[in-house]
């Protein structure tokens, strides 16, 4: 081989290598950033999963319209159905983490499912954002470092709000608890007992039921005999409806102050006419005067989903609102990290300064000591009026 040929060959190889690097770099820049979602997409809580999906989708559309993240990479939502089952939720989360390589994983409605996923995400160093499940131990899980963040209600804070609301609205002096027998119920039993002790209020009693139970009359009868003047209800859609129907069968008209489980699906259809008597906590309502962000989200929802004709069709509102803000905060964390590396994104959450969100204007929403972006001041109380979730006291024509 001549010297010229050798130089030519080397030059050709160098040019080819450079071209390959450029091609590889361009492909990397164009590679989407996958956002995972594990939630109930079927069954009684499917409406909640759809609300979370829509909130994420509207936020992702906004981010992508502005050029995406990390030099033009677009966001892509990848969903899996957990069927409200913890074991299936873990399988779905593993698939999204190991196969889809998601940068951030979002959870769904059910505390037991999220609690089952928490050890996995902390082990694999994948940031996990909770837009609904409110169990206190989800974020306060003892891990260091902790990869779990949340834009949602928190049981121990909601429990204080439930007691405050019951005393103010119904003059409650002896509330009783009717709770689902799972980790979410346990979380709230602990929080409610602490809230009652702090205020020096004695509970009439604590009764539990299984999520598949169809008759809670025996438990409710014991609470009535104990003198309960208000019921604190903690359960998702189906069992909450069964509590209301059991009260109907007893003919017991007692105020029901609930966590937000009834908002997650077909509650009015399942519970019947007295569904309207249940007052429950929310983090957002699309009714009433909206901020510019709220007006923009309503318009986006109406444009993207033909069935959405106005605020009453954006339901459950908390699923949409929490997921929307959670996605924007996760995007800011990725931008702060400058990569999709899990630990870098985790630290990126702590570097978020202010963000003008849908629920509120956030200022340093996360710190190493606090992974919950919402507090007690961010809650509103609602009820079903004409099958619509409205702030208490607000009616529609």
FENWOQUI-V455035 format. One record per helix or strand of 2 or more residues. SS is the DSSP state (H for helix, E for strand). FROM is the first residue (numbers start at 1). TO is the last residue. If there is no record, write none. Layout:
((SS | FROM | TO) (SS | FROM | TO))
This chain:
((H | 3 | 30) (E | 33 | 39) (H | 46 | 65) (E | 75 | 81) (H | 86 | 99) (E | 104 | 106) (H | 111 | 124) (E | 127 | 130) (H | 136 | 139) (E | 148 | 150) (H | 155 | 170) (E | 175 | 180) (H | 183 | 199) (E | 205 | 209) (H | 217 | 225) (E | 230 | 234) (H | 237 | 250) (E | 255 | 258) (H | 260 | 264) (H | 267 | 271) (H | 273 | 277) (E | 278 | 282) (H | 292 | 304) (H | 311 | 313) (H | 317 | 337) (H | 342 | 350) (E | 354 | 356) (E | 361 | 363) (H | 376 | 378) (E | 380 | 385) (E | 388 | 391))
